[in-house]
Amino acid sequence: MRISTVLTMLACSALLATSCLQAADKYALVVGVEKYDPGQLPSLQFAEEDAVEIGKALEQLGFDVVSMTDQTDIPERKPIYPDDILVQLRRRLRDRQPSDTIVVSLSGHGLQFKDDPKDEFGEKETYFCPQRAKVSDKRTLLPMSAVINELAQCKAGKK
């Protein structure tokens, strides 16, 4: 296991163990993408392993975890396109209560484009790359603003 995976799990465990003790229910969506079209992005070595290990650590803390990796046997839980991830995210966020906790973890490539306009905070959009990401087609990328907007609408008290 890589040191970064161990450190991520320890930080996650320490933070969540203290902040989630009173949560009625704990939910997580963990995504790991490491295999990409070589003509688009280089494949990664540990993104899926990181996602699996984070998912295990969260389960040990009592979280109901949905994992999305290429290793899954459930077709709708493969992170192939942005909408695949958004559908699972919306399912995780649906019907949450103020006493609930939700954790979202994305392991894989991320992109920002030099020519994108800045938002009202002076920042450019950041994109997560699903398996079939094409650098030249933003429709194949998951805007992090979409993830943040979904989380903002969720009633869970801890995010």
FENVEN-V10143 format. One record per residue. N is the residue number from 1. RES is the residue in one letter. PHI is phi in radians with two decimals (none if undefined). NEAR is the number of other C-alpha atoms within 8 Angstrom. Layout:
n->{N:N}
res->{RES:RES}
phi->{PHI:PHI}
near->{NEAR:NEAR}
//
This chain:
n->{1:2:3:4:5:6:7:8:9:10:11:12:13:14:15:16:17:18:19:20:21:22:23:24:25:26:27:28:29:30:31:32:33:34:35:36:37:38:39:40:41:42:43:44:45:46:47:48:49:50:51:52:53:54:55:56:57:58:59:60:61:62:63:64:65:66:67:68:69:70:71:72:73:74:75:76:77:78:79:80:81:82:83:84:85:86:87:88:89:90:91:92:93:94:95:96:97:98:99:100:101:102:103:104:105:106:107:108:109:110:111:112:113:114:115:116:117:118:119:120:121:122:123:124:125:126:127:128:129:130:131:132:133:134:135:136:137:138:139:140:141:142:143:144:145:146:147:148:149:150:151:152:153:154:155:156:157:158:159}
res->{M:R:I:S:T:V:L:T:M:L:A:C:S:A:L:L:A:T:S:C:L:Q:A:A:D:K:Y:A:L:V:V:G:V:E:K:Y:D:P:G:Q:L:P:S:L:Q:F:A:E:E:D:A:V:E:I:G:K:A:L:E:Q:L:G:F:D:V:V:S:M:T:D:Q:T:D:I:P:E:R:K:P:I:Y:P:D:D:I:L:V:Q:L:R:R:R:L:R:D:R:Q:P:S:D:T:I:V:V:S:L:S:G:H:G:L:Q:F:K:D:D:P:K:D:E:F:G:E:K:E:T:Y:F:C:P:Q:R:A:K:V:S:D:K:R:T:L:L:P:M:S:A:V:I:N:E:L:A:Q:C:K:A:G:K:K}
phi->{none:-1.25:-1.09:-1.15:-1.15:-1.10:-1.10:-1.08:-1.14:-1.15:-1.10:-1.07:-1.11:-1.13:-1.12:-1.30:-1.11:-1.47:-1.56:-1.98:-1.07:-1.70:-1.19:-1.17:-2.44:-2.22:-2.26:-2.54:-2.10:-2.10:-2.09:-2.39:-2.21:-2.22:-1.78:-2.16:-1.10:-1.04:-1.32:-1.93:-2.50:-1.23:-1.20:-1.86:-1.63:-2.25:-1.09:-1.21:-1.06:-1.04:-1.09:-1.09:-1.17:-1.10:-1.03:-1.10:-1.09:-1.16:-1.06:-1.13:-1.57:1.61:-1.43:-1.54:-1.87:-1.89:-1.87:-2.15:-2.50:-1.20:-1.33:-1.21:-1.57:-1.67:-0.94:-1.30:-1.85:-1.60:-1.45:-1.45:-2.18:-0.99:-1.14:-1.05:-1.25:-1.09:-1.06:-1.17:-1.08:-1.08:-1.12:-1.17:-1.50:-1.10:1.10:-1.30:-1.94:-1.00:-1.50:-1.46:-2.16:-2.28:-2.17:-2.14:-2.23:-2.12:-2.06:2.78:-1.30:-2.28:-2.36:-2.34:-1.93:-0.99:-1.54:-1.16:-1.25:-1.51:-1.46:-1.14:-1.74:1.42:-1.90:-1.67:-1.04:-1.99:-2.14:-1.62:-1.82:-1.20:-0.97:-1.64:-1.06:-2.12:-1.02:-1.51:-2.33:-1.11:-1.15:-1.63:-1.98:-1.75:-1.16:-1.16:-1.10:-1.17:-1.13:-1.11:-1.11:-1.09:-1.12:-1.09:-1.43:-1.29:-1.48:-0.99:-1.37:-2.16:-2.34}
near->{4:5:6:6:11:9:8:9:11:8:8:8:11:8:8:9:9:7:7:10:6:6:9:7:8:12:12:15:14:15:14:18:17:12:8:12:11:7:5:9:8:9:9:9:5:7:12:13:8:11:16:11:10:12:13:8:10:13:10:7:9:7:11:9:11:8:13:13:13:9:5:10:4:6:6:5:12:12:15:8:12:13:7:12:12:9:8:10:11:9:7:10:12:7:5:9:8:8:11:14:14:12:8:7:9:9:11:12:7:8:8:9:8:4:4:8:5:9:8:5:5:6:7:10:12:11:11:13:15:14:12:10:13:9:7:4:8:8:6:12:14:13:10:10:8:8:10:8:8:11:9:7:6:9:9:13:9:9:7}
//
